[in-house]
Every structure is written in C-alpha cells, then in structure tokens.
Amino acid sequence: MKITEWMKKIFNSLSEGILIIDKDENILFFNKAYVRLLGENLDDIKRLHIKNICPEPVIQDVIETGVPKIGVLCEESNEEYFCNIFPINSGKEAFEGIFIVTFLSDDIYLNKRVKKLERENKYLMEKIHCTNGTKYTFENIIAVNDASMLTKNIAQKIAHSDVPVLIEGECGSGKEVYAQSIHNESERSKYPFVAVNCSTLTPTMLEGELFGYEDGVFTAGKKGRKIGLLESANQGTIFLDNIYEIDYSVQTKLLRVLQEGSIRKVGGI
C-alpha cells in the first residue's frame, strides 16, 4: 500500500488525527494533527504498536469482519480521545490495512482546555502569593457545615468591596486565613499583605511601627525617618491581629486612618 505525497498533503491539512497501518499492524503514516493530539514526538509515535493506540480486540474485529468501528474511546499517555476505525481493501476481499481517524469530543476538548487554564491560573496565583506576602486563598477554606459555609460566602462578597473588615473568632480559628483569602480575592491582591501582631509591642513601639516616624523623634538608638507598616501596605491590606489589645491612644490614630484614609507619622505635623 503506497501513500503518495499528494495524499500526505491532504491528510496534513485536516484537523483530525490520521493514522494508517498495514495488514501486519505496522504504522505507515500519521499526520501533524495526530502528533498534536497525542502530545508525543515523532520518534515516540514511530515506536508505538497499534495495541498501544487503540484497544487490540477492536482492531482485530475490524480486520476479521471488515466492518468499521465508530466512536471507539482510546487512551494514550493518560489522554483520552475517540477513534473511527476503517478497513482498507484493495479489492473485494484483499485486506490492505486500517485507516484510523482520531478526534476529541467537545466534552473532552473542553475538559482538557479547562484543566490547562486551571494549571495556568494556579501557577499565576502561586507567583502572586510569593510576592504579596500570603499563602492562603478561599480554596484553602473547607466549609463543612451551614455556619462555616455562610461565613465563607460573606467573606467572598466582602472581598469585592473596599471597606475595613472586622474578623472575630477564638485563637486558632483561622482569622488570618480569612484575611489573606479576602485580600487575594480582591483587587488589592497584587499589592502587599502586611500582618501585625499588636499584642507583642508596647504602645510606643506599635505606634512607631504602624505610622512610622520623622527624623529626630527618638533621642537615642533610632535615627532617621521610618516608613510605617500602614504606608507599606498602601493599596494592599494590613491585618491587625489582637487589635483589642491596642492602647486607646493608638486606637484614636487608627480611627483617623479608617475615617479619612490618611496617616500622620510620629513627630509629623
């Protein structure tokens, strides 16, 4: 059985994968679409046996009966696709080989496309998390009862607003997980997420860390001007853990930030 150059050009112009084998089950030809479909390189395909491409009983059945098989589900390299298998006869009974047309159903094609996009999205989200200081998203929150599902649903809605959020809960209940998830769901996700444990600093230290300070404020030790964490988190999110332990004098300055959206450094005018 000969395959002319003209036939090859026709086959290579098709979007379906074409595979032709002879009566001894040797691979004679495959087109470019077939290579793309299987995701294999040329040398790997040449080494394949037909039983690795389509179920062998189906091939034998086509050889013995001469009846085509339509819509046979096949698998290669963990990729599923469909085959239409046709016998090739040179005469009334002279069997010459098999002509196989491979294609993806709409469901399989869309599923492959969705999985590819999911992999790309996961990769991009991981890159964002590496740069914005977070490691949690809503995908990490497993809601198992009505209360947790309601909480997650509310948090996802809040993420698309631009308002301060108060997250309440016992120690270890996942407040920062929710804070990071809200941040990563919001338009602020490409900017920093800054977490501060308010219970570990004295009121004076906390004020300096949050708001920063001007040069000359401290007579010893700390020299120069310092940018505060609130300014560092500009356009992003600042998470104040254990906020209930903040001194009232610092709370008053924080209220100004919440109401007016502006900060004043320690020692500033």
BAZA-845172 format. One record per residue (C-alpha): x, y, z. Coordinates in steps of 0.2 Angstrom, whole numbers, padded with zeros to 4 digits, always signed. Layout:
<sites>
XYZ/...
</sites>
This chain:
<sites>
+0000+0000+0000/+0008+0016-0006/+0004+0034+0001/+0008+0047-0011/+0014+0064-0007/-0002+0072-0013/-0012+0061-0001/+0000+0066+0013/-0003+0085+0009/-0022+0081+0010/-0020+0072+0027/-0009+0085+0035/-0022+0099+0030/-0035+0090+0041/-0038+0095+0060/-0042+0077+0064/-0028+0065+0068/-0025+0052+0054/-0016+0036+0057/-0013+0022+0044/-0006+0005+0047/-0003-0010+0036/-0010-0028+0037/+0004-0033+0048/+0000-0018+0060/+0015-0008+0056/+0012+0011+0056/+0014+0018+0038/+0009+0036+0041/+0002+0049+0053/-0002+0067+0050/+0003+0083+0060/-0014+0084+0069/-0011+0066+0076/+0006+0071+0083/-0003+0086+0092/-0017+0076+0098/-0006+0063+0107/+0007+0076+0113/+0021+0064+0108/+0036+0067+0097/+0038+0059+0080/+0051+0046+0086/+0040+0040+0100/+0025+0038+0089/+0035+0028+0076/+0040+0016+0090/+0022+0013+0096/+0012-0003+0092/-0006-0001+0087/-0011-0010+0103/-0004+0005+0112/-0015+0016+0102/-0032+0008+0101/-0039-0007+0110/-0032-0023+0101/-0049-0033+0101/-0057-0018+0091/-0043-0019+0078/-0044-0037+0077/-0063-0036+0075/-0061-0023+0061/-0048-0035+0052/-0059-0050+0053/-0076-0043+0049/-0071-0028+0038/-0084-0018+0047/-0079+0000+0053/-0080+0004+0071/-0086+0022+0075/-0083+0032+0091/-0071+0020+0100/-0064+0028+0116/-0045+0026+0116/-0031+0032+0128/-0013+0035+0126/-0001+0044+0139/-0016+0046+0150/-0025+0056+0136/-0042+0051+0131/-0049+0053+0113/-0060+0044+0101/-0056+0034+0085/-0066+0030+0070/-0058+0014+0063/-0060+0009+0044/-0053-0006+0035/-0043-0003+0019/-0047-0015+0005/-0039-0015-0012/-0051-0027-0019/-0067-0037-0015/-0058-0046-0001/-0040-0041-0001/-0037-0033+0016/-0023-0020+0015/-0023-0011+0031/-0033+0001+0043/-0037+0019+0042/-0039+0027+0059/-0047+0045+0062/-0044+0052+0079/-0053+0066+0086/-0058+0074+0103/-0076+0076+0108/-0082+0093+0113/-0083+0087+0131/-0065+0080+0131/-0059+0095+0122/-0067+0107+0134/-0061+0097+0149/-0043+0097+0143/-0045+0116+0140/-0052+0119+0157/-0038+0109+0165/-0025+0118+0156/-0032+0135+0161/-0033+0129+0179/-0015+0124+0179/-0010+0141+0172/-0021+0150+0185/-0014+0140+0199/+0004+0145+0193/+0000+0163+0192/-0009+0163+0209/+0007+0155+0217/+0018+0168+0209/+0006+0182+0216/+0006+0174+0233/+0025+0173+0233/+0026+0192+0230/+0012+0199+0241/+0016+0190+0257/+0002+0177+0258/-0001+0159+0256/-0020+0156+0258/-0035+0159+0247/-0053+0154+0248/-0048+0137+0240/-0039+0133+0257/-0055+0135+0267/-0065+0119+0268/-0083+0124+0274/-0091+0108+0281/-0107+0115+0289/-0120+0129+0287/-0111+0141+0298/-0094+0139+0290/-0102+0140+0273/-0111+0156+0277/-0095+0164+0284/-0086+0159+0269/-0099+0166+0257/-0100+0183+0267/-0081+0184+0266/-0081+0181+0247/-0094+0195+0245/-0084+0207+0256/-0068+0204+0246/-0076+0214+0231/-0079+0229+0242/-0067+0242+0248/-0072+0243+0267/-0062+0239+0283/-0067+0222+0289/-0068+0216+0307/-0064+0197+0309/-0069+0190+0326/-0065+0172+0332/-0056+0162+0345/-0037+0160+0345/-0033+0147+0331/-0050+0149+0322/-0042+0155+0306/-0044+0174+0306/-0028+0177+0296/-0033+0163+0284/-0049+0173+0281/-0039+0189+0280/-0027+0183+0267/-0041+0175+0257/-0051+0191+0256/-0035+0200+0251/-0032+0188+0237/-0050+0188+0231/-0050+0207+0230/-0042+0219+0218/-0029+0223+0230/-0021+0205+0228/-0006+0212+0218/-0001+0223+0232/+0006+0219+0249/-0002+0210+0263/+0005+0215+0280/+0001+0206+0296/+0005+0214+0313/+0003+0206+0330/-0002+0220+0341/+0000+0211+0357/+0019+0209+0355/+0023+0228+0355/+0022+0241+0368/+0010+0256+0364/+0025+0267+0359/+0033+0254+0348/+0017+0249+0340/+0013+0267+0336/+0030+0269+0328/+0029+0253+0318/+0011+0257+0312/+0013+0275+0307/+0032+0277+0305/+0041+0292+0312/+0051+0308+0307/+0069+0310+0310/+0074+0317+0327/+0059+0309+0336/+0070+0297+0346/+0085+0305+0355/+0095+0289+0355/+0095+0272+0346/+0084+0275+0331/+0090+0288+0319/+0082+0294+0303/+0065+0294+0295/+0055+0277+0295/+0040+0272+0284/+0026+0264+0294/+0018+0247+0290/+0002+0256+0286/+0011+0266+0272/+0020+0250+0267/+0003+0241+0264/-0003+0256+0254/-0016+0249+0241/-0014+0232+0249/-0021+0225+0266/-0014+0227+0283/-0020+0214+0296/-0020+0219+0314/-0020+0204+0324/-0026+0205+0343/-0032+0223+0339/-0042+0223+0356/-0025+0225+0365/-0020+0241+0356/-0019+0256+0368/-0033+0269+0367/-0021+0282+0361/-0016+0272+0346/-0034+0267+0343/-0038+0286+0341/-0025+0287+0327/-0031+0272+0319/-0049+0279+0319/-0042+0294+0309/-0035+0281+0296/-0051+0272+0295/-0062+0288+0293/-0051+0299+0282/-0039+0287+0274/-0023+0297+0279/-0009+0294+0291/+0002+0305+0302/+0019+0299+0307/+0025+0300+0324/+0033+0318+0326/+0024+0323+0310/+0014+0339+0308/
</sites>
